[in-house]
Amino acid sequence: MAGLGYRELAEDLRRRIDAGEFTTTGKLPPIDDLMRHYSAARQTVRSAVGVLADDGLVVPVRRAGTLIRKRTQVRIPLSRYGQVLAPGGPRGPWEAATAAQGIDGDMRFIRVDRVQAPADLAALLHLQEGEELVYRLRHALIRPDDVVQVQHAWYPAALAEAAGLDGNGKITGGVYGALVAAGHRPTVANETVTARMPTEEEASQLRIGGRIWVLALERLTLDADGQPLEVLRAVAPADRLQLSYDNLALDGP
C-alpha cells in the first residue's frame, strides 16, 4: 500500500474499523505500526487519523492511544417519563428506554453538591437568587463505561431533602419516582433542545472530538400546580442520541 495519500489511508482505516478489525483492542495500532504497515510518513498517518477523528470514528486520548469511538445509537422517547412515575420501580427513564431497545443502560451517580442559585436557575425554579439548591451530576451510559449523555440537575433544597435527592448514591427507579413518593408528582415537562459544539470538558466526558456536535437539552419539570421541581441540563453527541417526541396532543386542552 505504499504511496497512499492521507485521505486514501483514512478510507482504508475506515474500512477496517467498520469491518471490526480492531474490536479486540478497541483502538488503532500505534502510529509507528501504522507507518510500517502502510509504508507511510508519520505526518501522512497523523493526517489520516485526524480525518477519522473529525468524522467521529476515533478519538485520541492522551496516554491511552487512538480509541475506536463507540457509536451505538439510542432512541429516547418522551413517553419515558410517564413509564417511571410509580415509586419503588427498578428503572429510571434512561434505563427503561435503553432496555426497551435491548441495550444495557445505566444511570451512574457522579456527585451531589449544595450550591447557591444563580439568577437563571432561580428564575426557572421560582426562587430568589442565592437560595440553596441541591445539584446532582449523573452520567447516562451503556455498560460498562460508554457515556452517552452527561446530566446536570438542580432542585430546591427543601424539596431535595424531602425526596432523598440530597444524599450520595444513585436514586433507584429514578428521580421522578422519588418525587412522587415525597408527594410531588411531576405533571408537565418543558424541554428545549439545541445543537452546538461541545466544550472541552464535555468532549472529554463524552469522548468525542473534531466536528462532532452535541445536543444540549434543558428540561423544566413542574407539578400540577405549576410549581417547579427540577431543572435538568444534559448534553449528548448528536450522532448518537435520537429524542423522540411521541404521541403529542395537537388539539389543545
N, C-alpha and C positions, 0 to 999 in steps of 0.2 A: 504493500500500500504506500510505497514511497512516493513522494511528490504531491500528496494530498494537500489542498489548501485548508484553512481552518474551518471553513463552512462545510466542506466535504467530510472533514474529520468529525465535526459536530454531528452531521447526519448519520455517520456510521455509529457513533456512540449512542445516538438516539435510538437507532435500530436495535442495538444490543441491549439497551435499557428496556425498551418495550418488549423484547424477547425474554426478559427475566434473567439475563446472563449474570447480573450482579446481585441477585436476590440473597445469596448466602452471606455475603459480607455487608450488604446494604450500602455500599459506597463504591465509587470508581477506584480503579487501581491508582497508586501514586503517580505523580507527574512523570517521574523518571521511567517508570514501567510503560506508561503510555508513549513516551518519546521513543523507547526502544521498539515497541510493538508497531508503531506507525512510521518509524524512521523519520520522525518529525522534530523540528526545533522546539525548544521549550516555549517560546512565545506563541508558536502555532498551536500547541496543545493548550496553553493558558487561554488563548483567544477562543478556541473551540469550547472549552469548559465554560467560559463566560457567556457564550451563546446559549448553552444549555441552562445556565443559571437564570439568564434573562427570561427564558421560556418556561421556567418553573419546573424543570425536570430534576435539577440537582441544587444543592445548597452547600457552599463551602463553610465548614465550621472549624474554627481555629483549634489546632491540636487534635482534631478528630478526622480530618480529611474532607473529601467532597462526597457528601451523603446523597444517596438517591432519595429524592423527596417523595414522601407518601402522598398519594393523590386520590384516595378513596373519597367519593362524593357522598354527602349526607343531605337528605331532604328533611327539612324541619317544617311541619305543618302548624298553622295557627292553632288547630284543634288540640295540640299537645297540652295546652293549659287546662282545658276542661277535663282531660283524662286523669289529672292528678290532684284534683281538689279534695278528694277524700283523705283525711288524715290517717297516718299509720301505714300508708302504702309502701311497697318496697322500692319504687322507682320515681324519680323526678321527671320533668318534661324531656330533658335531653336523653335520659336513659330509656324512657318509654319510646321516643321517636326512633332512636337507633335500633332498639330491639325489634321494632316492627319491620326494620329493613335487614334483619339478620346480622347486624353489626354489634360488636361487644363494646358498647359505650359506657363511659363512667364520668360522673361529675366529681372532680377532685378538689377538695378544700385546700387552699393555699395559706390564707391568713385572715385574721379578723382584727380590726382596729377601731378605736373610738376617735372620731375626728370632729372638728367644728365645721358646720355647714357653710360653704362658700355661697355667694349670692345666688348663683344659678340653681344649685340644688335646693337652697332654702325656698326659692320661689316655687319650684316644682312640688316640693313637699309641704307647702303652706306653713313654713316655719319662719322664724326670724334668723337673719344671718348670724352665724356664730353659735347657734344652738347645737347640741350634741347629736351626732349621728353615729350609727354603727355601720362600718364599712366592711364588706366581705369580698375577697378576691377568690375566684374559682376558675378552674380550667375544665372545659368540656372536651373530652378526649376519647380516642379509641384505644382501648387497652393494647399494649401496656403503657405507652407513653407518647402517643401521637396526638399532640394538642391541636384541635381543630378550631377552638374558639376560646378567647380569654374574656371572662365576665367580671365586671366591676359592679357591685350593688351597694346601695345605701338605704338605710331605714331610720326613721325616728327612734331615738334611743329607747324610750319607754316601750314602744311597740316591739322592738327587737328583743328587749328583756322579757316581755310577756310571752313571746313566741319562741324563746330559746335560741334566738339568732345571734346572740352576743357572745357565745362561747366558741372555743376552738372545736374543730371537727366538722365532719360532713353532716348535713341535715338529711337523714334517711327519708326518702319519699318526697323530698323537695321542699322548697321554701313555702310554696302555696299551701301545701298540706299542713305545714306548721302554723301558718297564719290562720287557717280555718280552725284548727284545734284551739287557738287562742281567742277565737270569737271574732276574727277579722276576715270575712270571706272576700277574696278578690272577685270583682264583678266586671270591671272594664279594664282592658289593656290597650293603651295607645302606643303604637310603635312607629318610629321614623327610621328609615334605612337610607343611608347614603354610601357612596363609594369614594375611596381616596387611597393615596399611597400610605403605607404603614410608617409609623415612627420607627426609629432604630430599635427601641425596646420591643415593640410589637413584632417586628421582623425576627428578632432573636427568639422570642417566646414561641412564635408560630413556625419558626424555621423556614422562612421564605426570604427571597431577595430579588434583586433585579427589578423586573417590571410587574411583579405580582401585586395587584391591588387588593385591598381589603373591603369587605362590607362592614360598615360601622352602624350598629343598631342602638337606638335609645328607646327604652320601654318605660312608660309610666303606668303603674298599676293602681287602680282605685277600688274602694269598696262601694257598696250600693248607695251610700250617702255622699259619694264624691270625695271621700277622704283619701288622700294619697297614702299608699302603703309601701311602695318600693320605687326607686329609680334604678334601672339597670342599663349599663352601657357595655356593649360587647363588640369585639372585632373578630373577624374570621377571614381567611383567604377567599376572595371572590370566586375562585375557580373550584372551590370545594363545597361551599355551603349554598343550598338552594332553599330559600324561605318561601313557603307556600301558604298563601292566604286563602284557605279553602272555605267554601260554603258561606261566603259573606252575604248577609241580608242586604238587598238593594231597594226594598220598598219602604224603608224607614220605620220608626216606631208606630 
